[in-house]
Amino acid sequence: MRPRIAVIGRRAVSVSGLRFSATVAAEAIGDAVFGAGGEPLVLHGGQRDRLAELPARLAGFDGVLLPGGSDLHPSRYGQAPHPRTEPDHDEQDELDLAVARAVIALGIPALAVCRGMQVLNTVCGGTLVQHLADGPVPHLDALHEVTVEPGSRLASVVGDSAFKVSSYHHQALGRLGDGLRVVARAADGCVEAVEHTEADVLAVQWHPEDLFDHSGQDAALFRDLTDRAAARRAATRKERPA
């Protein structure tokens, strides 16, 4: 059986064919997880008064994927909004932050993408740069190279050679959160990947789902998630009484 990967759903005000709001996930994320051997299942956040149930719900999955999305509200990391910051839903913020906390506390294998990495940094006590000034490396809707830290866990997954990634963000990590280690950067110094020193979490600023079907490094990120999830599934099954 494929390991069950919870893809945290995004709130959408309207979706074609539906009369009301929806919980959605990008098809590319689902394709990438499925192509790597996992079973992607969209996790509906539900009402905010049910968030206390979230750890128990997540414990039933083998892995978690925190995808990209809109800007996290700056109040979540102690700042006033920048004019270019565009927060979306408070409910989405609360869900994603709760997921990140639960993943760390429960030790669930996880991959965080773009906003997901920013959420991870926030729950670990870090901050964000709310808007990146134009510079030598284009970060919004562009391809650029990242350099991976040799000897890091990320390097064991994607190798330690520089490679091009699909980038779509205007914010970035500011002060690094506790328990996180920077493991990849762009040429301008922008943090492109972090890994948690204790929890089973890897996070990237770029969108590996964009190029997974012809980028060996991006495909490897999803295989790594499903491999870690499969290992958790096997260990959990052994722990259950006969």
N, C-alpha and C positions, 0 to 999 in steps of 0.2 A: 504494500500500500504506500502511496506517495505520502511524504511528510506534509502535514497540514500547515500552511503558511497563512497567518492572518494578515491581510492587507488592510491597513486602517483606512476606512472609507472617508471620502471627502464630501462635505455638505454642498449640495447644488440647489440653487433657488428654483431652477426649472431644467427639465430634461425633455428632449423630443419624445413625444408619445405618452408622457405622463401629465396628469392635471396638476400635480402638486410638487413640492420639493422632493429631493432624492438623496440617497447615499450612493456615491459612485466611486469607481476606481478606473484608472487609465488602462486601456486595453494592452498597451505596451508593457505595463508592469505585469499584468496577468500572463501575457505571452512569455515574458522573460522568466518568470517563476516556473511556469509549466514546462517551458523548454529545458529548464535546468533540473527537472525531475520532481518539482514540488506541486502541491495542489493549492492554488491560490484561492482563498476564501475572503470575501469582503466583510470586514467587521463593522457592523452598524453601531454607532456610538450610543444611540438612544438618548433619553432625556437626562439632563445633568444631575438630577437627583438619584440616578441609578449608577453613577460612576463608582460608588463603593463596591459594586459587584464586579468591576472590571478585572481586578487581579484574578479572581476565580474563573472568569470567562477566558482570560488569556492563558491560564494554566492548562486549559484543554487543547491548546495548540502546540505544535512542535517548534514553530518559529514565528517571527513577526517582521513585517516590512512596514516601516514608517516612510510614506512617500512624500514627494514635494507638494507644494501648494502656495497659498498666499502668505503675506507677511504676518508673522507673529506680533501681537500687540506689544509695543515697547514697555508698557507697564509691567509686563511679565518678567522683564529683566531690569526694572527700576529706572527707565528712561521716559522722557516725554517724546511724543511722536515727531519725527523729521517730516518736513513737507512732502517728501517723496515716499514716505512709508504708507502702505495701503493695507491696514488690517481688514480682515473679512468677518469671520464669525467668532464670537466669544466661546460658543459651544465647541467649535473645532479646536480652539486653543486649549480649552480645558480637557478635551478628549486626548489630544496628542500629548500634552504634558503628563496626564495620568498614565498613558500608555508607556511613555519613556520611564517614568518612575517605577512602574510595575515590572518592566523588562529588566531593569537594573536589580530590583529587589528579589525577583524570582529567578534570575539567571537564565532567562529564555534567550536563545540565539536570535539575534536581530541584525537587520541591515537598515540603516537610516539614510535617506536620500534627500539632498538639498534642504528644504525646510525641515525635514526630519533630523538632519544633523544640527540645525540651529536650535530645534526644540531640545535635543539631547544636551547641547551645551548650556542651554538655559536652566534645565532642571539640575544640572551639576554646578550651578552658581555662576556661570559665565555670562557674558554680554554679547551683543551683536553690533556690528557697524551697520547702521540703518540704510546707508546709501553709498555705494562705491563711486568715487569720482572717475571720470574717464582717464584712462591711462594706457600703457603699452600693451596690456593684455585685455582683450574684450571678454567680458563675462556674461553679457546678456545676449542670448540667442547667437552663440558663436562656438567655434571649435578652438581649443587651445591645448597646449601641452601641460602635463603635470609631472612632477618629479617625486618619486616615492622614496621614503627613508629606507636605506638598506638595513636589513636585519629586523624590520618591523613585521608584524603579523600580516599587514597588507601586502608587503613585499613577497611573503610566502604564498600569497594568493595570486597576485597579478605580475610578479617579477619586479625587479628593481630598475628596469629601463624606463626612460621617459616615454610617455605615449599621449596621444590626443584624446580629449574627452569632449562630450557635448555639454555645454554650459548654458544655463538659463537662470541667472539670479542677479539681483542688484544689491543684495545684502551679503554679509559675510560674518565670520566669527570675530569678535573683539577680544575681550579678556577670556582666556581659556578656562573652562570649568574644571572643578576638582575631579581627579581620577581620569582625566583625559590626556592623551598623548597625541601630538601632531605627527602624522605619518606621511603626509604629502602636501606639496605646495605648488602654486603656479609661479611663473617667472617673476611676477611682481610681489611675491611674498604672501599672497592670499592663501589662507589655509584651505586645502582641498580635501583633506581626509583626516579623521581622528579615530582612535580606537580606545576603548575603555580599558583601564589597566586591571580591572577585576571582573567586571561583568562581560558577558559574551556578546559584545556590541561592536560593530564596525560601522562607520559612517562616512559618506562621501558627499561633497558639495555639488558634484556634477550629476548628470542624469544617465546612469548606465543603461537604462531601459531604451534609450534612443538608438544606441548602436550595438546592442547585445548580439544581434544576429550576424554581425561581421567584425566585431571587435573582440579578440580573444580575452583581453583584460576585463572588459565589461561582462562578458558571458561568465568569466570565472568568478566574479562577485556573486552572481546568482547561484552558481553551482556550490560555492562555499557556503552560502546561506542554507541551501537545501541539504548539503552534507552535514552541517552542524545540527540542523533540525532533525535529520534522520538519526544521528547519534543520540540526540536527546530522547527521541521516540523509543529507540532500542533500550536505552538505559532505564527509562520510565517503565517500560514493559517488564523488565527484569525485576524492578523493585516491587511490582504489584504481587500480592499474595496469590498463590495458585488457587 
